[in-house]
Amino acid sequence: MIFCFDIDGTLLQTKYDVNNGYVVQWAKIELIALLNKLYNEGNTIIIQTGRHWQWLKQTKQQLDDHGIQYHTLIMGNVVADVYINDRAFLPEDFCKIYGGD
């Protein structure tokens, strides 16, 4: 399957700062662990964000810093089988349905 995860408000709780970009307040460890499990099981993981391209380097570093495994990072909307973000399929509901451990 193809899973598409949002960053802000979904994988990472962030606060936007005009000078410093997206400052991570905390990572959503349970959801990141599930994402990595899906990745390791052979699913395709897309990270999608509405962040501006000027924050691409910072975004990649934050994903690396939190051990988030993915195949593609896209700034913009994509077509996927499942969307997990703070405005559609809530992270908590996703963990309940797909976590199942």
N, C-alpha and C positions, 0 to 999 in steps of 0.2 A: 504494500500500500504506500501511498504518498501522504505524508503528514506535513502540514504547514503550521509552524508555530510563530506567533508574534513574540516580540521581545518585551517591550515596555508594558508593565502591568500584567504580564503573563509569565515569562521566564524570569525576568528581573524586575524588581520594584525600583523604579528610577525617579529622579527628579531632574527636570530640565533646567539648566543654568545657561544663560546667554553666552557667558564667557568660557565655561568649562564643558558645555555639551550635556550629555546624559550621565548624571552622577548616580551610581548604583547605591541604593540604600540597603537592600538585601536581595539575595537570590532565593528563588523558590525551589529548594533542594529536592523535594519529593517529585515535582514535575520534571526537573532536569534529569533526575535518575530514571524516570519513566521514558523520557525522550531518548536517553542514551541506551536504554534497554531495547527500545524499538529500533534504533540505529543498528545495534549489535545483532539483532535478529534479521537484518537484511532489508528493513523498510527504508524508504527514501525520506530523508528529513530535509525540509526546506525551512530556512529561517527567513521570515518576511517582516519588514519593518517600514513604518512610515517616516523614519528618520531621513533627514536630508543627506545627500551624498557627501557633504563636507565632514560628516561624522563617520564615514566608512572605516577609517583606520581605527578610531576609538571603538567602534562597534565590534570589529573583528577581535580586538584585544580583550574586550569584555567577555566575548564568547569563549575565547581561549582561557582567560583567567578563571572562568567558572566551569571549565571542563565540558562545555556543551559541544557535542559531536553533531556535525551536519554535513550535508552534501553541497548545498547551495545557499548563498546569502543573497537576498534580493531586496532592493529598496523599491517598493511599489507592490501592487497587487498581483497575485498569481492564481492559477487554476490548480486546485488540489482536491483530493477525495475528502479530506477532513481538515477543517480550520480550527485551531486552538488559539484563542485570544480573549482579551478581556471584554469583547463586544459581541461575540457569537457563541462559540462552544466554550463555556467557562472552564478554566484550568481545573477547578475542584471537581466538576462533573466528569471531565475527561479522565482524571485519575481514578475516580470511582468505577467508571466503565471499563477502561483499558488496563488499569493497574492490577486488579483482581488477585493480587498475591496474598 
